[in-house]
């Protein structure tokens, strides 16, 4: 009896531990859309009790993952998150990649982003603004559904993981791809031509073109994209933009393959 009870308790621990980790991650991610939050706001956003949210927040605060304003008592992302984020970017070669992204921005006059896959989303790591007053900006940390952006389709076409989303995929505009069959056909086209496009699939009036960045083992680790208003991304200019973004992606790949 004792052994059976002990075995059952041990079997339950991974599930409990996973739930705790998932909740802590959800708390941290809640700050992607808000600079500061109270414990009550966090609880409401995540569907947690205030006591559970408070326990998680206090643990994250003690670890330096969250900071707290002593006057308002509102929480914000802490120094430990900043340090880890900076280290992650540096180890991905952000210092070396930044000049290439700036050069692509200056050559084309369009906004440039570098993104990576996080589940069925694309997280923007680096972004360079277009000098044009009419432009499309994505701040670092922004996330987009993987099926509606050029970077996302690039990561799917040249990566080794499929989407986990159930059909129909969420529709944003009349040109959004909503079925797995449509997506697979689009990914095949992307692989043939070497780059992906976003034809106003998430925001009407915004188009993009993207290409894959690979590492020394030829694994696709990121995507680089040009984004802007459809009036400047017409079919007549698309080949020029695609060639520019592919050339930059190749140079970024070379940086990751350098000893």
N, C-alpha and C positions, 0 to 999 in steps of 0.2 A: 504494500500500500504506500509506504513512504517513498519507495523508489519510483512508483508510477506517478505519484503526485509531483515528485521532484522533476521527473522527465517532462511532465506536462507543463510545469512552470518554465523550464528551460526552453521548451518549444515555443512558448508564448513570448519570450523576451525579444526575439528578433522583430516580431510584429510591433511590439510596443516601442522598441527602439527606432524602427523605421517611421512610425507615426510621429515621434518626437522630432526626428530629423526633418521630416516633411513639413511639420508645423514651423520649425525654426526657419527653414528656407522660405516658407510662405511669408513669414513676418518680415524677413529681410527684403523679399521681392515687393512687398507692399510699398516700400519707399521708392520704387522705380517711378511711381506716378505721383508722389507727394514728398516734399522736402522734409516736412516734420509732421508727426502724428502723435496723438495721445494713445494711451493704452486702450481706452474705450473705442476710439476710432479704428484701431487695429483689430480689435475684437469684432466689431461690426463688419469690417471689410472681409474678414476671413471666416465669419460664422463661428467664432469661438466664444466661450464664456469669458467675462472680464478677468476672472481669477486665473484661467488658463493662459490668456494672453499676457497677463502681468507676470506670471512665472517665467514664461519664455523670454519676455522682454528683459526681465531682471538678469537672467542668465546671459543673454547676449550683451547686455550692458557691462556685466562683470568681466566679460571676455574682450571688451573693447570693440565689439562689433557694432554697438549702438552707443551714441552719446546722448546726453540729456541737457536741455536748457534749464538751468537752476531756477529761473524766474517763471517760465511758463510750464515747466515740467514736461514739455513735449520732447519726443525722441527724434533722432536723426541718425543717418549712417555714421558710424564711428571710425576712428583712426585705423583700426585693424582691417576694416574693409578696404579703406583707401590704400593701405600698404600692400595687401594681397592683390588688389586690382592693378596697382602699378607694377608689381613683380610679374604678374601674369602677362601684362602688355609688353614689358621689357623682354620676357623670355619668348614671346611670340615674334620678337624683332621689330617692335613698333618704332624704335629710334631709327632703324635703318629703313623702314617702310615709309615713314612720314614724308621724306623728300620726294619719293616716287609719286605719292598721292598728290602732293602739292604741284609737282610738274605736270601731272595729268590734268589737274584743275586749271592750271595756267595755259596749257596747250589748247584745251577745249572750251574754257570759259564756263564749264558746268560743274555742279556739285559732285563730289566724289565721296564714296563711302566704302569702308571695309567691314565685312560682317562675317559672323560664324554661326553655325547651327547650334541651337539649344532646343532639343526636342523637336517639335513641329513649328518652331519659330526661328527667325533670324535675329540675332542680337547685333546691333551696330557697335563696333569697337572704336573706329576712327572715322572722322568726317571732316571734309574741307568744304566750306561754303563757296557757292558761285558768287562772283562779283556783281552779277546782274541783280537789279531790284526785284525782278520776277524770277523766283527760284524755288526750289524744293529743298528744305533742310531736314536732316535727321540727326538729332543730338546723340552722342555716344550714350549707350544704354537703352536706346529705343529698340522696340521689338516689333517685328512684322510677321504675320502668318506666312509660313514657308511657301504656300502655293500661289501667292498673289504678288510676289516681288521677284525681280530679276536675280538678285543674289540667292534667294531661296531656291528658285528653279535651277540655278547653276549648281548649288550644293547638292541638290537631289540628283541631277543628271550625271554629275561626275563623282558623286559619293557612293557609298555602299549600303546606305540605309534608306528604306522606303518610309513613306508617311504612315503614321499610326492613326490619323484622323479617320472617322467614319464618314461615309457618303450620306447625303451630298455635302461637299465641303462648303464652308460659309461663303456666301455670295456678297461682294462689296459693290460691284458695278455690273453693267450688262456684259462685259467681256471677261469676268472672273471665271476661271476653270473650276467646275464643281464636281466632276466625276473622276474616278481613278483612271478610266479608259482615256479620257481627254488629256489628263495629266501625263500618262505614259506616252501618248502620241507626241505631246509637246516635248517631253524629255528626250525622245528619240531624235527629234529635229534639232534640239540644242546640241546633242552629242555630235551630230553630223556637221554642224556649222562651227562649233567650238565656242559659242557664246549664247547667252539667254537674253530675252527681252521682256519687258513688262509694258504691255500695251493698254495703259489706263485700267489695269485690272484691280487695283485697290482704290485709287483716287482718280476720278474723271479729270482729265487734263494733265496728268503726270505720266511720263514714260521713262523707261530706264533700259540700260544695257549692261550686262555683267559677264565676267569671265572668272574661271577658277584659279586659285593659288594653291600650288602643291608643295609638299615637303620633299626631303631627300629620298623618301621611300615611295614617291609618286602618289601619295595620298592627298586628296583634296582637303585642305585645312581651313580655307577661307574663300571668300569671293570679293572681288573688287567691282564697283559699279559706278556708272555715271547716271545721274538722275536730273530731270528737269521738266519744264513745261512742254506739253506736246507740240506747241507752236515752234519750238526750237529742235524738237526731236522728230522731225518729219521723215518719211521713208527715204527722201532724197539724201538726207544727212546721216542716216543710220549706219551705212557701211563705214563712213569715216569715223564715227564714234566707236563702232564695234572694233575697228582696227586699232584705235588708240587704247581702248580698255584692254584688249587682248595683249598688246605689247607691254603695257604696264603689268598685267598679271604675270606675263612671262618673266619680267625683270624681278618681280617679287618672289616668284618661284626660284629664280637663280640665287637670290639672297638666302633663301632657306636651304639651298643645296651647297652653299659655300662652306668650306671647313672652318 
